[in-house]
Amino acid sequence: MPRDGGEGERAGRRVNAFFRRSTVTFGLLCVGLGLVLVIRTAWEGGGEVGYVLGLLFLALGVGRLYLLRRG
C-alpha cells in the first residue's frame, strides 16, 4: 500500500498479535473477577446479586476466550 509506512504485512501481524494478547488478558481478567465474586459472595453468606454478577463475568471471560480460539 502506498501509505502504510513501508511495513505492509508486518504491521498487520503486529496489530493482530496485540489484539490477541489484549483479548486473552481481558478474558482471563473477567474469569478471575467472576471467580472472586462468586467465592466472596459464598464466603459472606450468599446474595443473589453477587452470584449472578460473578457468573456473568465468568461467562463473559470464558466466551471471549472460546471465540478467540474458534476464530
Helices and strands as residue ranges (DSSP letters): H 9-43, H 48-70
